[in-house]
Amino acid sequence: MRARFRSTAAPPGVDSRNRSLVRFARWVPFAVVLIALVIEFSPANFLVTGTFLTAMPAVAALTMGPKGILSVTALALFTDLVSPAYDHAYYSNIASLLLVSLASVTMSNAIRTRREDELDQVRRIAMAAQEAILHPVPARLGPVRAASMYLAAETGAQIGGDLYEAVQTRYGVRLIVGDVRGKGLPAVRAAAAVLSAFRVTAHYEEELAQVMNHCEAALRQERAVPGAVGQEVLLEGFVTVLIAQVSDTPEVQVVNRGHPPPLVLRRGKVRALMPASPLPPLGLDDLFTAPPARAESHPFAPGDRLLLYTDGVIEARGPDDHDFFALPEAMEAVRPCTPREFLEELHRGLIRHTADRLADDAAMLLVDRLGEDEADEQPAQPPSPG
């Protein structure tokens, strides 16, 4: 989703803690003009209000667009015109008000155009960096059909740390999905380190847990490089990761390190593959004592549909900022279709739920388990690297 500028939204760069302050500031010019109007029709009309009225379009330009500026100007001009008081500065005040209004609108348009250009440039850079890390998932891998989708947050000004990949190996189809805490280049470096380790070790490590261990070691090595990550990431950063494997047997093996559980859609009903022994995310081993990671097996028969996703999907809030996106119910409501169409339908549901205001990046990776006849149609597997 692309960023959009709306008259009701706070300016880019304003966080949620300051949104209420921005909304309050928008009412200040109107309040000043209304106070001046009251003064003009009161015994205190000897007070000079023209100076304050002239400045209000410029004040409005700080928090509003052209429509807001023109609204303030119209109200201020009405106050000047209906004022019973008359002095030698009457016409000069009106001329000054119109001149300041014109300058404010021109400045607002220029700033808005420049801001949009800057955000477009940042967005293009972010998309290029993201596409260099996240490779397209093949539509067919061994015994499964697959599809993936990455949804950028509405702000569009930060590069996210969501990651996913699907590769066909001698052990079966191996999948990974993860979410790096934070944004920006440190998150991208952490995601790249985990993905690189997975892409290499997934082909030669027989045990799925060992693949996860290599990802953890790569993240630890990345964090050890001086200046590679910020102090905040060193103190609080972590990566939730889930690795799954689909082989010729009707099951899926999962190693989950603090990530939201995958969902299996079977005969119209969704079931979460909850881990029997929850493990901490990567990067938090020094804070938690946990048993060694091991793969857990779950039924995954032909016709089943497996969805891996990041928390940006299930934590997406509605316009009232209370209810979360009900992903299991949304999956059950989708009609039978291809994996790509299924993800697009979930995407549309997510957009409707959030009113096109996705607060965090979201990634989804979907695989369909094929029957034996369908799986036999798969072309010969290329030799694994290494």
C-alpha positions as CSV (number, residue, x, y, z in Angstrom):
1,M,0.0,0.0,0.0
2,R,1.2,3.4,-0.8
3,A,1.3,6.4,1.5
4,R,-1.5,8.9,1.0
5,F,-2.0,12.4,2.2
6,R,-5.3,13.1,3.8
7,S,-6.5,16.3,5.4
8,T,-7.4,14.4,8.6
9,A,-4.1,12.7,9.0
10,A,-1.2,14.1,11.0
11,P,1.8,15.3,8.9
12,P,4.4,12.7,8.1
13,G,7.0,12.4,10.9
14,V,4.5,12.9,13.7
15,D,4.1,9.9,15.9
16,S,1.0,8.8,17.6
17,R,1.8,10.5,20.9
18,N,1.8,13.9,19.2
19,R,-1.2,13.4,17.0
20,S,-3.6,14.9,19.6
21,L,-1.4,17.9,19.9
22,V,-1.4,18.4,16.1
23,R,-5.2,18.2,16.1
24,F,-5.4,20.7,18.8
25,A,-3.1,23.1,17.0
26,R,-5.3,23.0,13.9
27,W,-8.1,24.7,15.9
28,V,-6.0,27.5,17.2
29,P,-6.4,29.8,14.1
30,F,-10.2,29.3,14.2
31,A,-10.3,30.0,17.9
32,V,-8.3,33.2,17.5
33,V,-10.5,34.5,14.7
34,L,-13.7,33.7,16.7
35,I,-12.3,35.6,19.7
36,A,-11.6,38.5,17.4
37,L,-15.1,38.4,16.1
38,V,-16.5,38.5,19.7
39,I,-14.2,41.4,20.5
40,E,-15.4,43.4,17.5
41,F,-19.0,43.2,18.6
42,S,-18.3,43.9,22.3
43,P,-17.5,47.0,24.3
44,A,-13.9,46.0,23.9
45,N,-13.9,46.7,20.2
46,F,-11.3,49.5,20.7
47,L,-8.8,46.6,20.8
48,V,-6.9,46.2,17.6
49,T,-7.6,42.7,16.2
50,G,-6.5,43.2,12.6
51,T,-2.9,42.3,13.3
52,F,-3.8,38.9,14.8
53,L,-6.3,38.2,11.9
54,T,-3.6,38.8,9.3
55,A,-1.3,36.3,10.9
56,M,-3.8,33.5,11.1
57,P,-3.4,32.1,7.6
58,A,0.4,31.7,8.2
59,V,-0.4,29.9,11.5
60,A,-2.8,27.6,9.7
61,A,-0.2,26.8,7.2
62,L,1.8,25.0,9.9
63,T,-0.7,22.3,10.4
64,M,-3.2,22.5,7.5
65,G,-3.3,22.3,3.8
66,P,-4.7,24.9,1.3
67,K,-8.3,24.1,2.2
68,G,-7.7,24.8,5.8
69,I,-5.8,28.0,5.1
70,L,-8.6,29.3,2.9
71,S,-11.2,28.4,5.5
72,V,-9.3,30.5,8.1
73,T,-8.8,33.3,5.6
74,A,-12.5,33.4,4.8
75,L,-13.5,33.5,8.4
76,A,-10.9,36.3,9.2
77,L,-12.1,38.3,6.1
78,F,-15.7,38.0,7.2
79,T,-14.7,39.3,10.7
80,D,-12.9,42.3,9.1
81,L,-15.8,43.1,6.8
82,V,-18.6,42.9,9.4
83,S,-16.6,44.7,12.0
84,P,-18.5,47.9,13.2
85,A,-15.2,49.5,14.1
86,Y,-13.4,51.4,11.4
87,D,-10.0,53.0,11.4
88,H,-7.3,54.2,9.0
89,A,-5.8,50.6,8.8
90,Y,-9.1,49.0,7.7
91,Y,-8.2,48.5,4.0
92,S,-4.5,47.8,4.7
93,N,-5.5,45.0,7.1
94,I,-7.7,43.4,4.4
95,A,-5.0,43.7,1.8
96,S,-2.4,42.2,4.2
97,L,-4.8,39.4,5.1
98,L,-5.2,38.4,1.4
99,L,-1.5,38.7,0.7
100,V,-0.5,36.5,3.7
101,S,-3.2,34.0,2.7
102,L,-1.9,33.8,-0.9
103,A,1.7,33.4,0.4
104,S,0.6,30.7,2.9
105,V,-1.2,28.7,0.3
106,T,1.7,28.9,-2.1
107,M,4.1,27.9,0.6
108,S,1.9,25.0,1.8
109,N,1.6,23.6,-1.8
110,A,5.4,23.9,-2.3
111,I,6.1,22.1,1.0
112,R,3.6,19.4,0.3
113,T,5.0,18.8,-3.1
114,R,8.5,18.6,-1.8
115,R,7.4,16.3,1.0
116,E,5.7,14.0,-1.4
117,D,8.7,13.9,-3.7
118,E,11.0,13.1,-0.8
119,L,8.7,10.3,0.5
120,D,8.5,8.9,-3.0
121,Q,12.2,8.8,-3.3
122,V,12.6,7.1,0.1
123,R,9.9,4.6,-0.8
124,R,11.6,3.7,-4.0
125,I,14.9,3.1,-2.1
126,A,13.1,1.1,0.5
127,M,11.4,-1.0,-2.2
128,A,14.6,-1.6,-4.0
129,A,16.3,-2.7,-0.7
130,Q,13.4,-4.9,0.2
131,E,13.3,-6.6,-3.2
132,A,17.0,-7.3,-3.1
133,I,16.5,-9.3,0.1
134,L,13.1,-10.9,-0.5
135,H,13.1,-13.0,-3.6
136,P,9.9,-14.0,-5.4
137,V,8.6,-17.4,-4.1
138,P,8.1,-19.9,-7.0
139,A,4.6,-20.9,-7.7
140,R,5.4,-24.6,-7.5
141,L,7.9,-26.3,-5.2
142,G,7.8,-30.1,-5.0
143,P,4.6,-31.3,-3.3
144,V,3.2,-27.8,-2.7
145,R,2.0,-24.7,-4.6
146,A,3.1,-21.5,-3.0
147,A,2.5,-17.7,-3.1
148,S,3.8,-14.8,-1.0
149,M,2.8,-11.2,-0.4
150,Y,4.6,-8.3,1.3
151,L,2.5,-5.3,2.4
152,A,4.3,-2.1,3.2
153,A,3.0,0.0,6.0
154,E,1.1,3.2,5.2
155,T,3.9,5.5,6.3
156,G,6.1,4.1,3.5
157,A,9.1,6.0,5.0
158,Q,10.8,3.1,6.8
159,I,12.2,-0.2,5.5
160,G,10.7,-3.0,7.4
161,G,12.4,-6.2,8.8
162,D,9.8,-8.8,7.7
163,L,11.4,-11.8,5.9
164,Y,10.3,-14.9,4.2
165,E,11.6,-17.5,1.8
166,A,10.7,-20.9,0.4
167,V,13.3,-23.3,-1.2
168,Q,13.2,-26.9,-2.4
169,T,15.9,-29.1,-0.9
170,R,16.7,-32.8,-0.8
171,Y,14.9,-33.0,2.5
172,G,11.7,-31.4,1.2
173,V,10.3,-27.8,0.8
174,R,11.7,-25.6,3.5
175,L,10.0,-22.3,4.5
176,I,11.0,-19.4,6.7
177,V,9.1,-16.4,7.9
178,G,10.4,-13.9,10.4
179,D,10.0,-10.4,11.8
180,V,12.8,-8.2,13.1
181,R,12.0,-5.8,15.8
182,G,12.4,-2.2,14.6
183,K,12.7,-0.5,11.3
184,G,15.4,1.0,9.0
185,L,18.7,-0.3,7.8
186,P,19.6,-2.2,11.1
187,A,16.4,-4.2,10.7
188,V,17.2,-4.9,7.0
189,R,20.8,-6.1,7.9
190,A,19.4,-8.4,10.6
191,A,16.8,-9.8,8.2
192,A,19.5,-10.3,5.5
193,A,21.7,-12.1,7.9
194,V,19.0,-14.6,8.9
195,L,17.8,-15.1,5.3
196,S,21.4,-15.7,4.0
197,A,22.0,-18.3,6.7
198,F,18.7,-20.1,5.9
199,R,19.3,-20.1,2.1
200,V,22.7,-21.8,2.6
201,T,22.1,-24.2,5.4
202,A,18.6,-25.3,4.4
203,H,20.2,-27.4,1.6
204,Y,22.7,-29.3,3.6
205,E,21.5,-29.5,7.2
206,E,19.3,-32.5,7.7
207,E,17.9,-31.4,11.0
208,L,15.5,-28.4,10.8
209,A,16.6,-27.3,14.3
210,Q,20.2,-27.0,13.1
211,V,19.0,-24.7,10.3
212,M,17.5,-22.5,13.0
213,N,20.7,-22.6,15.0
214,H,22.7,-21.4,12.0
215,C,20.2,-18.5,11.6
216,E,20.8,-17.6,15.3
217,A,24.5,-17.7,14.9
218,A,24.4,-15.5,11.8
219,L,22.3,-12.9,13.7
220,R,24.7,-13.0,16.6
221,Q,27.6,-12.5,14.2
222,E,25.8,-9.6,12.6
223,R,25.2,-7.9,15.9
224,A,28.9,-8.3,16.9
225,V,30.1,-6.2,14.0
226,P,31.0,-2.7,15.4
227,G,28.4,-0.1,14.2
228,A,26.3,-2.6,12.4
229,V,23.3,-2.1,14.7
230,G,22.3,0.7,17.0
231,Q,22.4,0.6,20.8
232,E,18.7,0.2,21.0
233,V,18.8,-2.9,18.9
234,L,21.7,-4.3,20.9
235,L,19.7,-3.9,24.1
236,E,16.2,-4.7,23.0
237,G,16.4,-6.1,19.5
238,F,15.3,-9.6,18.6
239,V,13.9,-11.6,15.7
240,T,10.9,-13.9,15.8
241,V,11.5,-16.7,13.3
242,L,9.6,-19.8,12.2
243,I,11.0,-22.5,9.9
244,A,8.8,-25.2,8.4
245,Q,9.4,-28.3,6.3
246,V,7.0,-30.1,3.9
247,S,8.3,-33.4,2.7
248,D,6.7,-36.4,1.0
249,T,5.0,-37.5,4.2
250,P,1.6,-36.0,5.1
251,E,3.0,-33.7,7.8
252,V,4.7,-30.4,8.3
253,Q,7.6,-30.0,10.7
254,V,7.9,-26.7,12.5
255,V,10.6,-25.0,14.6
256,N,9.2,-21.8,16.1
257,R,11.3,-19.2,17.9
258,G,8.7,-16.8,19.3
259,H,6.8,-16.3,16.1
260,P,3.0,-16.3,15.6
261,P,1.9,-19.9,15.0
262,P,1.2,-21.0,11.4
263,L,-2.4,-21.6,10.5
264,V,-3.7,-24.7,8.6
265,L,-6.9,-24.5,6.7
266,R,-8.5,-28.0,6.4
267,R,-12.0,-28.6,5.1
268,G,-13.0,-25.0,5.7
269,K,-11.7,-24.9,9.3
270,V,-8.6,-23.2,10.6
271,R,-6.3,-24.6,13.2
272,A,-3.2,-22.9,14.7
273,L,-0.1,-25.1,15.1
274,M,0.8,-24.0,18.6
275,P,4.3,-25.1,19.8
276,A,4.4,-27.6,22.6
277,S,7.5,-26.0,24.1
278,P,7.5,-22.2,23.4
279,L,11.0,-20.9,22.7
280,P,12.3,-17.3,22.9
281,P,13.0,-15.2,19.7
282,L,16.5,-15.1,18.3
283,G,18.6,-12.6,20.2
284,L,17.1,-13.2,23.6
285,D,18.9,-16.4,24.6
286,D,20.9,-14.4,27.2
287,L,17.7,-13.4,29.0
288,F,15.8,-16.6,28.9
289,T,16.7,-20.2,29.7
290,A,15.0,-22.5,27.2
291,P,15.4,-26.1,26.1
292,P,17.2,-26.8,22.8
293,A,15.1,-26.1,19.7
294,R,13.6,-29.2,18.1
295,A,11.2,-29.7,15.2
296,E,7.5,-30.5,16.0
297,S,5.4,-32.5,13.5
298,H,1.8,-31.6,12.6
299,P,-0.6,-33.3,10.1
300,F,-0.6,-31.7,6.7
301,A,-2.5,-33.8,4.2
302,P,-3.2,-33.2,0.5
303,G,-5.8,-30.4,0.1
304,D,-4.6,-28.6,3.3
305,R,-3.5,-25.0,3.1
306,L,-0.7,-23.6,5.3
307,L,-0.3,-19.9,6.0
308,L,2.8,-18.4,7.5
309,Y,2.6,-14.7,8.4
310,T,4.1,-11.9,10.5
311,D,2.5,-10.0,13.4
312,G,1.7,-7.1,11.2
313,V,-1.3,-9.1,9.9
314,I,-2.8,-10.2,13.2
315,E,-2.0,-7.0,15.0
316,A,-3.6,-4.7,12.3
317,R,-6.3,-2.6,14.1
318,G,-9.5,-1.2,12.8
319,P,-10.3,2.5,12.6
320,D,-11.5,2.6,16.2
321,D,-8.0,1.3,17.2
322,H,-9.5,-1.5,19.3
323,D,-10.3,-4.7,17.3
324,F,-7.6,-6.7,15.6
325,F,-7.8,-8.4,12.3
326,A,-9.4,-11.8,12.7
327,L,-7.1,-13.8,10.4
328,P,-8.6,-17.3,11.1
329,E,-12.1,-16.1,10.3
330,A,-10.9,-14.3,7.2
331,M,-9.2,-17.5,6.0
332,E,-12.4,-19.5,6.5
333,A,-14.4,-17.0,4.6
334,V,-12.3,-17.1,1.4
335,R,-13.8,-19.2,-1.4
336,P,-11.7,-22.0,-2.9
337,C,-9.1,-20.5,-5.2
338,T,-5.4,-20.5,-6.1
339,P,-2.8,-19.5,-3.5
340,R,-2.2,-16.1,-5.1
341,E,-5.9,-15.4,-5.3
342,F,-6.2,-16.5,-1.6
343,L,-3.6,-14.0,-0.5
344,E,-5.1,-11.2,-2.6
345,E,-8.5,-11.9,-0.9
346,L,-6.8,-11.7,2.5
347,H,-5.2,-8.5,1.4
348,R,-8.5,-6.9,0.5
349,G,-10.0,-8.0,3.8
350,L,-7.0,-6.5,5.7
351,I,-7.5,-3.2,3.8
352,R,-11.1,-3.1,4.6
353,H,-10.5,-3.8,8.3
354,T,-7.8,-1.1,8.7
355,A,-9.6,1.5,6.4
356,D,-6.4,1.5,4.2
357,R,-4.2,2.5,7.2
358,L,-1.9,-0.4,7.8
359,A,0.3,0.6,10.8
360,D,3.0,-2.1,10.4
361,D,4.6,-4.0,7.5
362,A,3.0,-7.4,7.0
363,A,4.2,-10.5,5.1
364,M,2.3,-13.7,4.2
365,L,3.6,-17.0,2.8
366,L,1.0,-19.6,1.7
367,V,1.5,-23.2,0.6
368,D,-1.0,-25.8,-0.6
369,R,-0.3,-29.5,-0.1
370,L,-0.8,-31.3,-3.4
371,G,-2.0,-34.9,-3.9
372,E,0.4,-37.5,-5.2
373,D,-0.9,-37.2,-8.8
374,E,-0.4,-33.5,-8.8
375,A,3.0,-33.7,-7.1
376,D,4.3,-36.2,-9.8
377,E,3.8,-33.5,-12.4
378,Q,6.6,-31.4,-10.8
379,P,9.7,-31.1,-13.0
380,A,12.9,-32.7,-11.9
381,Q,14.5,-30.9,-8.9
382,P,17.7,-29.0,-9.7
383,P,20.8,-30.1,-7.8
384,S,21.1,-28.5,-4.4
385,P,24.0,-26.1,-3.9
386,G,26.9,-27.4,-1.9
